[in-house]
Amino acid sequence: MPRISIVTPSLNQGRFLQDCFDSIRAQNWPDVEHFVIDGGSSDNTLDVIRDNEQWLTGYISEPDKGAADAINKGISKCTGDIVAWLNADDFYLPGAFEAIADAYRKAPQASFWFGNGIRADEKGRRTSVFNQGPVLYNHDALVGGLDYILQPSTFMNGNLLRQVGGLDESLRWSFDWDLWIRLAKLSAPHPIEAILAASREWGNTLTATGGFRRVEEIRLLAERHSGHPMTPGALCYWLDNMNSLVQSGGSLFSHQTHEALLSLWKEVQEDMQRLGVNASGMPVSMEPLPPTHRTNLQPPNFYHRIGRKFRRSLQKRF
């Protein structure tokens, strides 16, 4: 029976925190650790934590240097065979821990185990399934600038996580993405065909507000791991942001500029799909596909619909 350790980073997310706690408790897992790392909330977060203290392994509430710092504080306390973090406004779905434990028994040396999930609105109601196809791991696509892994549905090998040293705290938007790549270099990840968690999307999102700063972090991350200063995935994210800028720029850019941008985006997306993904950015193969491969192309703002962890409120810990 593997021990499962969960870290919940939080900042002023008290209104969602009970759902998060309940989803962990409802797993009825006999050997679970749960640490809450609060960044010094000014709402009712501490009241909710104290009401649930008997079910928590521990908690702290103090200022930190950001989400990655908070999560690392929690990871340093974990002793589990399996380790994950669950943001305060996300929640697990029934049977998630059973599915992960089964995957752990089948592939105990995997660097991490990841499944599918859903998107939910502010009230926790399902809005869509994250991945409409099979759950696959494609390393080239991940390194090439496409983050197709849903963070709340990802659980890590505790021993290997301790080897890589946790999250890179210099990253604001892509620290989980970077961690998946570093873990995968130690051992192959194990995908799971199961819907494990819900990512709640509400308010002003980091996708919308990160803009080109977020895109540049993605480009630099892809460059760090691929050795290429620009990758198809990173360029698609850049073009998506550029498209949004052109559309909202009034008379700053002409219609002809917008048409040229869309044309370029379609060509780059064809390059992207040769990494072994479909038009949704989700893997269809574990290996790169032949140059002739091509599926139906989508407009650039599609990336606002598939981005998972970036869709977070400015007030979120993530």
N, C-alpha and C positions, 0 to 999 in steps of 0.2 A: 504494500500500500504506500504509494509515494506521498511525501509531504508536499503540499502546495502552499506557497507563500505569495500573498497578494499585497501590493503597496498601493495605497490610494493617495495621490497628491491632491491638494485642495486649496482654494483660496476664494472665500466668499461664495461658496456653492452650497450653502446649508439647505436650500430648498430642494436640492436634488439628492443630497447625501443619504437620506434614509432609503431611497430606492436602490442606491448602490449597495449599501450595507445589507439590505434584505435579499438582494440577488445573490450575494455571497453566502449568506446564512441558509438560503433555500437550497443550496447545493447539497446540504447535509453531508458534507465531507468530514470524515472522522479525524483527519490530521491536517489542519489548515492553520496557517499564520496569517494575520491581517494587521498591517501597520498603516496608520493614517499619518501623513505628513502635511500639516497645515502651515500655510505661509503667514500666519498671524491675522486670521480673518476678523472682520469687524461686524459680521452678520450673526446669525444663529448657529454657525458651524460648531462652535464648542459645546453648545447645548445639545446638539444632535450627537456629537461624539460622546459626551458624558452619559447620555441616555442609553448608549449602546456599548459603554465601556466594558461591560462584562463579557462581551463577545470579541473584543479586540485584544490582540497580543500586546499592542502598545501604540502610543501616539505622541506626537510632539506638535507644538504650535509656536512657531518663531519665524521671523523674517528669513528669507533665503535669497539666493542669487538667480532664481528662475526655476522653470519646471524641471529641467534636467538635474539641477542641484537637489531639488526636493526629492525627486525619484531616487537619485543616488543615495540620499540619506536613508531612505527606506530599504533599498537593496542591500546596503551594508548591514542591516539587521536581520536579513532573511537567512534561514538555514534550510530551506526547502530543496527537494530534488527538482521541483518545478517552480519557477518564479515568474510573476507577471505583475504589471501595474494596470490598475483600472481607474480611470479618471472619475472624479466625484459625480459627474453628470452622465456617465455611461453605466451600463449594467449588464450582467451576465444573463443568459437565457437558460431555462431548465435543461439539465443534463450536460452542461458545459464541462464540469470537472470530470464526470464519468468518461466523456469522449476524450478528454486530454489524457486521463490516466490510462485509457486503453491504448492511445497512441504511444504513450511513454513505455508501456509494456511491449509493444510491437517494435519500437525503434528507440531504445533507451539511450543510444549514443547520439541521437539527433541534436543539433545545436539549438533548434527551437521547433515547436509544433504550432501550426497556424491553420485556422479554418475560415469559414465564411461568416458573415454577420448581416445585420440589418442596419438601416438608418432609421432613426426615430425623431419625431418632432419634440418640441419643448415639453409636451405633456407625456412623452414616452410612447406615443403611438407610432406604430410601424409606418414608414413612408415608402421604403423600397428595400430590395435585397442588394447588398454591396456588389457581389459578383454573380452575374447571371449564368456563368458557365462553370466548368470544373475548376476546382482549386488546385493550382499547379505552382511549382517553384521553378522560376527561370532566372538563373543568376545573371546572365548577360543583360536581360531586360532591367533587372534591379540596378545593376551597375551602370547601365546605359541611361539612367535618369527617369525610370518609371517605377514609382512606388505603388505597387498593387496589393500590398499586404495591409490588412486592417489591424491596427494596433490593439484594440480591445480583445480581439480574437486570437492573439498571439501569446504563447507561453514559452518560456526559455528554460534551457537546461541550466540548473543552478550551478553546477561545477564549471561549465564552460563560461557562464556569465561572469563568474568570479575571476576566471583567467583573463578575460578581455578587459576587465576593469570598469564595467558599467558604461554609462552614457558620457558622450563628449559634451561637457557643459558650455563649450564655446558656441554650440549650435542652438538656435532658437526654434526653428521650424522642422528640422530634419534629423534630430538626434536619434529617433527610433530607426529611421531608414539606415543611417550610418551603422547603428548597432546590428541590424539584421545582416548587413554585408560583412561586418567583422566577425560575427558569430559563424556565418556560413563558411568562412575560410577555415574554420576549425573542424567543422563536421557538417554534413548535408542536412538541411532542414527537412521536416516531415509535414507535408500538407494533409489536411483532414477534410473530408467531405461532410461537414456538419456546420450548422449555423450556431455559433457559440455566444455571441455578444451583440449588444446594440450600441451604436454610436449616436448619441443625441446631438442633433444639429439645431442650433437656435441662435438668435441675436446676430450681432455683427461678428463676422467670422474672420479668423486669421487669414483665410484665403483671400478675402476681399480687401483686407487692410495691409497684408504683408507686401503686396505689390511686387515691384522689381527687386526689393531687398530680399524677399523670400525666394524669388526666381534666381537671383545671383547666388544665394546660399545653395540652392539645388545644383546650379551649374558647377560651383566649386566642389561640392560633394561628389558629383559625378566625375569631375576631373581628378579628384584625389584618388578615387578607386579605379578609374578606367585608364588614366593617363592621357585622355583626350581633352583638350580645352573646351570642346563643345560636343555634346552627344545628341542623338535624335530626340530622346525623351526630354532632355533639358531645353532643347531648342523649341520643342512643342509647348512647354510651359511658358517660355519667353514669348512665343507668338500668341498664345492665349491671352497673356497680360497685355501685349501690344494691341491685340484686337479690341480688348475692352477699353483701352486708352483711346484708340482711334474712334470708337463708337461714341465715347463720351466727350470727345475733344472739341465738339462744335465745329467751327471753321478752321481749326488748327490743321487738320488733315483733309485731303480731298477724297471724293468718292473713288477716284482712280487709285489712290494710295491704298484704300481699304480693299479694293478688288485685287490689287497686286499682293497684298498681305495674305488674303484668303487663298490665292493661287499658290503662293509659296508654302503656306501652311499645309495644303493638301499634298504637295510633293514631299515635304518633310515627314508628314504622317506616314507616307508609304515607306520611307526609310525606317521610321519607328517600327512599323509592323514587321519588318525583316528581322527584328530582334526576337520574334516569336510571340508577338501579342496580336490581339485583334484591334479593331477600330476603337474599342473601349479602353484600350491600354491594359487589358487583362491577358495573361499568358494563355495561348492555345497550344503551346509546345514547351517542353523543357529545354529546347535547343533553338538557336537561330534558324529562321526559315529561308528557303531559296530566294534569290533576288526577284523571281517572278511572282512571289506570293503577294496577294493584295486582297483586302476585304473592303466592304463599304466604308467610305470615309465619312467623318462627322465634322460639323462646324467647330471652330476653335473653342468656343465657350463650353464645349462638352467637358473640358477638364474641370470646370467648376462643379460639375455633377459627379465626377468620379473621385475627386480629391477626398481622402478620408480624414486623416488626422488634422489637416489644415483647416477643416471646417469647425472651428472652435470660437467661442466668444472671446472677446478681448479680456474678459474677466476670468477666463478659465485658467487653470494651471497648466494647460497644454496648448 
